Amino acid sequence: MQKLIKNGSLVDDQWVLIKQASDAGILQALPGRDLIVPHRFWKFFQDDIANYWGQVTIWLDSDERVTDIREPLESFPLIGLNFPVFSDGRSYTNARELRENLGYQGEIRALGDVLRDQLYYMHRCGFDAYSLRHDQDPDECLQAFDDFATGYQASIDQPQPLFRRR
């Protein structure tokens, strides 16, 4: 079972990430498992998902917007946000949008090209779970949350900017 950083600790990942799926056969192949499926898959196979014996939630690619899932938002126990490459920061915006504007309280999980250097900033935007890239040492990555004592700007984890805290 893959390790996951969640709420500042290493835990076993109970969810199966489906990176690509073109038909509902994947649901029969993994009966009863908790699945994170692409948003596009979730949209097209609603009937099959409704009859599935397990939890099904979604992940959004960086070119998808959280406003596309506004209506069923609270039905998702977690929402995965993909970083296809290190330099694509659009998922930071989606995480912040989920927390600040849509009031999402569930788990927001970073997926894809997730590196130690990003973790502190991801946390400030609202992420609380991190599925690390395969070459990242999870124990080393846990230390990333202590890289900085404080941030200057307002964020999800500290709504007051530094000048207002003094």
C-alpha positions as CSV (number, residue, x, y, z in Angstrom):
1,M,0.0,0.0,0.0
2,Q,1.3,3.4,-0.9
3,K,2.1,6.0,1.8
4,L,0.4,9.3,1.8
5,I,1.0,12.5,3.8
6,K,-2.3,13.5,5.4
7,N,-2.7,16.1,8.0
8,G,1.0,16.2,8.7
9,S,1.4,12.4,9.2
10,L,2.3,9.4,7.0
11,V,-0.7,7.1,6.5
12,D,-1.6,4.2,4.3
13,D,-3.6,5.3,1.3
14,Q,-6.9,3.5,1.3
15,W,-8.0,5.0,-2.1
16,V,-7.1,3.6,-5.5
17,L,-6.3,6.3,-8.0
18,I,-7.6,5.7,-11.5
19,K,-5.5,7.7,-13.8
20,Q,-7.3,6.9,-17.0
21,A,-10.6,5.0,-17.7
22,S,-12.6,4.9,-20.9
23,D,-15.4,2.6,-19.8
24,A,-17.2,1.5,-16.6
25,G,-15.4,-1.9,-16.7
26,I,-12.9,-0.5,-14.2
27,L,-15.6,-0.6,-11.6
28,Q,-16.1,-4.3,-12.0
29,A,-12.4,-4.9,-11.9
30,L,-12.0,-3.3,-8.5
31,P,-15.2,-4.3,-6.6
32,G,-15.7,-2.6,-3.2
33,R,-12.5,-0.5,-3.4
34,D,-12.6,3.2,-2.7
35,L,-11.8,4.9,-6.0
36,I,-10.6,8.3,-7.2
37,V,-11.7,8.7,-10.8
38,P,-11.1,11.4,-13.4
39,H,-13.8,14.0,-13.4
40,R,-14.6,13.2,-17.0
41,F,-15.2,9.6,-16.1
42,W,-17.4,10.6,-13.2
43,K,-19.6,12.7,-15.5
44,F,-20.1,10.0,-18.1
45,F,-20.7,7.0,-15.9
46,Q,-23.1,8.3,-13.2
47,D,-25.4,5.2,-13.4
48,D,-22.6,2.8,-13.0
49,I,-21.1,4.7,-10.1
50,A,-24.4,4.9,-8.4
51,N,-24.5,1.1,-8.3
52,Y,-20.9,0.6,-7.2
53,W,-20.2,-1.0,-3.8
54,G,-17.5,1.4,-2.6
55,Q,-16.9,5.1,-2.4
56,V,-16.1,7.0,-5.6
57,T,-14.7,10.5,-5.7
58,I,-13.0,12.6,-8.3
59,W,-9.8,14.2,-9.3
60,L,-9.5,17.3,-11.5
61,D,-6.8,17.9,-14.0
62,S,-5.1,21.3,-13.9
63,D,-7.1,22.5,-17.0
64,E,-10.5,21.7,-15.2
65,R,-12.2,24.2,-12.9
66,V,-13.8,23.5,-9.6
67,T,-16.8,25.5,-10.6
68,D,-17.7,22.5,-12.8
69,I,-18.4,20.5,-9.7
70,R,-20.1,23.1,-7.6
71,E,-23.5,21.3,-7.4
72,P,-22.4,17.9,-6.1
73,L,-19.4,19.3,-4.1
74,E,-20.4,18.0,-0.7
75,S,-21.0,14.5,-1.9
76,F,-17.2,14.0,-2.4
77,P,-15.3,12.9,0.7
78,L,-12.1,14.1,-1.1
79,I,-11.2,15.9,-4.2
80,G,-7.9,15.2,-5.9
81,L,-6.1,18.0,-7.8
82,N,-3.5,17.0,-10.4
83,F,-0.2,18.6,-11.0
84,P,0.8,17.2,-14.4
85,V,4.2,18.9,-14.2
86,F,6.0,20.7,-11.4
87,S,5.7,24.1,-13.1
88,D,1.9,23.9,-13.6
89,G,0.4,25.9,-10.7
90,R,-3.3,25.9,-11.7
91,S,-4.2,23.4,-9.0
92,Y,-3.1,25.8,-6.3
93,T,-5.9,28.1,-7.5
94,N,-8.4,25.3,-7.6
95,A,-7.5,24.4,-4.0
96,R,-7.9,27.9,-2.8
97,E,-11.2,28.3,-4.7
98,L,-12.5,25.1,-3.0
99,R,-11.7,26.3,0.5
100,E,-12.3,30.1,0.3
101,N,-15.2,30.5,-2.2
102,L,-17.0,27.2,-2.1
103,G,-16.4,26.3,1.6
104,Y,-15.3,22.8,0.9
105,Q,-14.4,21.0,4.2
106,G,-13.3,17.6,2.9
107,E,-9.9,16.4,2.0
108,I,-8.1,18.1,-0.9
109,R,-5.3,15.8,-2.2
110,A,-2.4,16.8,-4.4
111,L,-1.7,14.3,-7.1
112,G,0.9,13.9,-9.9
113,D,4.2,15.7,-9.9
114,V,4.1,16.5,-6.2
115,L,7.6,17.4,-4.8
116,R,8.9,18.3,-1.4
117,D,9.5,21.9,-2.4
118,Q,5.8,22.4,-3.1
119,L,4.3,21.0,0.1
120,Y,4.5,24.1,2.3
121,Y,2.9,26.3,-0.3
122,M,0.2,23.6,-1.1
123,H,-0.7,23.5,2.5
124,R,-1.1,27.3,2.6
125,C,-3.5,27.0,-0.4
126,G,-5.8,24.4,1.3
127,F,-4.3,21.0,0.5
128,D,-4.3,18.6,3.5
129,A,-3.1,15.4,1.7
130,Y,-0.3,14.7,-0.6
131,S,0.4,11.8,-2.9
132,L,4.1,12.2,-3.5
133,R,5.9,11.5,-6.8
134,H,7.5,8.1,-6.7
135,D,11.1,9.4,-6.2
136,Q,10.3,11.5,-3.1
137,D,11.2,10.3,0.3
138,P,8.0,10.6,2.5
139,D,10.0,11.0,5.7
140,E,12.0,13.8,4.3
141,C,8.9,15.4,2.8
142,L,7.3,15.6,6.3
143,Q,9.9,18.2,7.2
144,A,8.9,20.5,4.4
145,F,6.0,21.9,6.5
146,D,8.5,23.4,8.9
147,D,10.7,25.1,6.2
148,F,9.4,28.5,7.1
149,A,8.3,30.0,10.4
150,T,5.6,32.2,8.9
151,G,4.3,33.5,5.7
152,Y,3.8,37.2,4.8
153,Q,0.6,36.9,2.7
154,A,-2.8,35.8,3.9
155,S,-3.6,32.2,3.1
156,I,-6.0,29.4,4.0
157,D,-3.9,28.4,7.0
158,Q,-3.4,32.0,8.1
159,P,-6.1,34.4,6.9
160,Q,-4.3,37.5,8.4
161,P,-1.3,38.8,6.5
162,L,1.8,39.3,8.6
163,F,1.4,43.1,8.9
164,R,-2.0,42.6,10.6
165,R,-0.6,40.0,13.1
166,R,2.0,42.5,14.5
